[in-house]
Amino acid sequence: MRLIIIIILSVLISNVSAQTFGLKGGIAMTNSVGADIEDNSSRTGFYFGGFINLSEGNSIQYMPNIIFHQKGGKTGSFSSGSELVLNYIDLGMNANFHINDELYLVVGPYFGYLVSAVSKLTVDGETESSSVSDWEGWNRSEFGTNLGVGYNINDLLNINFSYGLAFTDVMEDISERNTSIQIGIGYIFSY
């Protein structure tokens, strides 16, 4: 895992001086899917991070990114149920396929690492939270793909909509994978 992170960071650092970079962020509506999941509903979190455009001016642009991404899901009702908040650092390598100057499609893999988790239990309107400290049985590494669409409002500002699907399970013995619908904006600092 360290080798993958070192390779991605090396590519990012070696291309910083000649390319554009920016920040992006927004809301993330996440859920857990899998054979062992019943009565699950989505939760709303957020994501934010940075990106680099490695191929300015081409019809295909490669945009590696690193983001903090809240994932997880909920079960039960508002007054009684549970919620799992999973905080990941995601390293992605998206390819933007431009249809025209404004509209583009996004496809690319990502690698995520679970940095922290909080379990919330609500009974009769009272909520208790506890941080996960024992990582036995957890799969902290996640691999998945991003699919989406974006729109360049101008040369510096864009809006985007994407769907992320994990291929790996959150727990080692339970079929449960993260999904995420992300709606956000991006701003380019160097043009």
C-alpha positions as CSV (number, residue, x, y, z in Angstrom):
1,M,0.0,0.0,0.0
2,R,2.8,2.4,0.8
3,L,4.3,1.8,-2.6
4,I,1.1,2.7,-4.3
5,I,0.8,6.0,-2.3
6,I,4.5,6.8,-3.1
7,I,4.0,6.2,-6.8
8,I,0.9,8.4,-7.0
9,L,2.5,11.2,-4.9
10,S,5.6,11.0,-7.1
11,V,3.5,11.5,-10.3
12,L,1.6,14.4,-8.7
13,I,4.7,16.1,-7.4
14,S,6.7,15.7,-10.7
15,N,3.9,17.4,-12.6
16,V,2.9,20.2,-10.3
17,S,5.2,22.9,-11.8
18,A,3.8,22.7,-15.4
19,Q,0.2,21.9,-14.8
20,T,-2.9,23.4,-13.2
21,F,-4.2,22.5,-9.8
22,G,-7.3,23.1,-7.9
23,L,-9.7,22.3,-5.0
24,K,-13.0,20.5,-5.1
25,G,-15.6,19.6,-2.6
26,G,-19.3,19.1,-2.0
27,I,-21.9,16.7,-0.5
28,A,-21.7,13.0,-0.6
29,M,-24.8,10.8,-0.2
30,T,-23.4,7.4,0.8
31,N,-24.8,4.0,1.4
32,S,-23.7,0.4,1.9
33,V,-24.6,-2.4,-0.5
34,G,-24.0,-6.1,-0.4
35,A,-25.6,-9.5,0.3
36,D,-25.5,-9.1,4.1
37,I,-27.2,-5.6,4.1
38,E,-30.9,-5.3,5.0
39,D,-33.0,-2.2,5.6
40,N,-30.2,0.3,4.9
41,S,-30.6,3.9,4.0
42,S,-28.2,6.6,2.8
43,R,-26.5,9.2,4.9
44,T,-25.3,12.6,3.9
45,G,-21.7,13.6,4.4
46,F,-19.1,15.7,2.6
47,Y,-15.9,15.4,0.6
48,F,-13.1,17.9,-0.1
49,G,-9.6,17.8,-1.5
50,G,-7.3,18.7,-4.3
51,F,-6.6,17.7,-7.9
52,I,-4.1,18.3,-10.7
53,N,-4.8,18.5,-14.4
54,L,-2.0,16.7,-16.2
55,S,-3.1,17.3,-19.8
56,E,-4.4,20.8,-20.3
57,G,-6.1,21.5,-23.6
58,N,-6.7,17.9,-24.8
59,S,-10.0,16.2,-25.4
60,I,-8.9,13.6,-22.7
61,Q,-7.6,15.1,-19.4
62,Y,-6.1,13.1,-16.7
63,M,-6.8,14.4,-13.2
64,P,-5.3,12.7,-10.2
65,N,-6.9,13.8,-6.9
66,I,-6.7,13.3,-3.2
67,I,-9.8,13.8,-1.1
68,F,-11.2,13.4,2.4
69,H,-14.5,11.5,1.9
70,Q,-17.2,10.6,4.5
71,K,-18.9,7.4,3.7
72,G,-21.2,4.9,5.5
73,G,-24.9,4.2,6.0
74,K,-27.8,4.2,8.3
75,T,-30.4,1.6,9.4
76,G,-33.7,2.0,11.2
77,S,-35.8,5.2,11.7
78,F,-35.1,8.8,12.9
79,S,-35.9,8.0,16.6
80,S,-34.3,4.5,16.7
81,G,-31.5,3.1,14.6
82,S,-27.8,3.1,13.9
83,E,-25.4,5.0,11.7
84,L,-21.9,4.2,10.7
85,V,-19.7,7.2,9.6
86,L,-16.5,6.0,7.7
87,N,-13.8,8.6,7.0
88,Y,-11.6,7.8,4.1
89,I,-8.7,9.4,2.3
90,D,-9.2,8.6,-1.4
91,L,-6.5,8.7,-4.1
92,G,-8.1,8.8,-7.5
93,M,-7.0,8.9,-11.1
94,N,-9.8,10.2,-13.2
95,A,-9.9,10.6,-17.0
96,N,-12.2,13.4,-18.2
97,F,-13.5,12.8,-21.7
98,H,-14.6,16.1,-23.2
99,I,-17.7,16.1,-25.3
100,N,-17.2,19.9,-26.0
101,D,-15.4,22.7,-24.2
102,E,-17.9,22.7,-21.3
103,L,-19.3,19.2,-20.9
104,Y,-17.2,16.1,-20.0
105,L,-17.6,12.5,-18.8
106,V,-15.5,11.2,-15.8
107,V,-14.2,7.7,-15.5
108,G,-11.4,6.4,-13.2
109,P,-10.3,4.1,-10.4
110,Y,-9.7,5.1,-6.8
111,F,-7.9,3.7,-3.8
112,G,-9.2,4.6,-0.4
113,Y,-7.8,4.2,3.1
114,L,-10.2,4.2,6.2
115,V,-8.6,6.6,8.7
116,S,-11.4,6.7,11.3
117,A,-14.9,5.4,11.9
118,V,-17.7,6.4,14.3
119,S,-20.7,4.2,15.2
120,K,-23.8,6.0,16.3
121,L,-26.7,4.3,18.1
122,T,-30.1,6.1,18.5
123,V,-32.7,4.7,20.9
124,D,-35.9,6.8,21.6
125,G,-34.3,9.9,20.3
126,E,-31.1,9.6,22.4
127,T,-27.9,9.1,20.4
128,E,-24.6,7.6,21.7
129,S,-21.5,7.8,19.6
130,S,-18.3,5.7,19.9
131,S,-15.2,5.8,17.8
132,V,-13.8,2.6,16.5
133,S,-10.4,1.8,18.1
134,D,-10.1,-1.9,17.5
135,W,-9.6,-2.5,13.7
136,E,-9.8,-6.3,14.0
137,G,-12.0,-7.6,11.2
138,W,-12.0,-4.3,9.3
139,N,-10.7,-4.0,5.8
140,R,-9.2,-0.5,5.9
141,S,-8.2,-0.5,2.2
142,E,-10.8,0.1,-0.5
143,F,-10.6,-0.1,-4.2
144,G,-13.3,1.2,-6.5
145,T,-14.3,3.3,-9.5
146,N,-15.8,6.7,-10.2
147,L,-18.2,7.5,-13.0
148,G,-19.7,10.9,-13.6
149,V,-20.3,14.0,-15.6
150,G,-18.9,17.6,-15.2
151,Y,-19.6,21.0,-16.6
152,N,-17.1,23.8,-16.9
153,I,-18.9,27.1,-16.0
154,N,-15.8,29.0,-17.1
155,D,-12.0,28.4,-17.3
156,L,-11.7,28.3,-13.5
157,L,-15.0,27.0,-12.0
158,N,-16.8,23.7,-12.7
159,I,-19.6,21.6,-11.2
160,N,-19.6,17.9,-11.1
161,F,-21.8,14.9,-10.4
162,S,-20.3,11.4,-9.9
163,Y,-21.0,8.0,-8.6
164,G,-18.4,5.9,-6.7
165,L,-18.7,2.2,-6.3
166,A,-16.3,0.2,-4.1
167,F,-15.2,-3.3,-5.2
168,T,-13.9,-4.3,-1.8
169,D,-15.9,-5.0,1.4
170,V,-15.7,-2.7,4.5
171,M,-15.5,-5.8,6.9
172,E,-13.5,-8.9,6.2
173,D,-16.4,-11.4,6.9
174,I,-19.4,-9.3,5.8
175,S,-20.5,-8.6,2.3
176,E,-20.8,-4.8,2.6
177,R,-19.4,-2.2,0.1
178,N,-19.6,1.6,0.0
179,T,-21.4,3.5,-2.7
180,S,-21.4,7.3,-3.0
181,I,-23.2,9.9,-5.0
182,Q,-21.1,13.1,-5.0
183,I,-22.4,16.6,-6.0
184,G,-19.8,19.4,-5.9
185,I,-17.8,22.2,-7.3
186,G,-14.2,22.6,-8.3
187,Y,-12.0,25.7,-8.6
188,I,-8.7,25.9,-10.6
189,F,-6.0,28.1,-9.0
190,S,-3.4,28.1,-11.8
191,Y,-4.5,28.5,-15.4
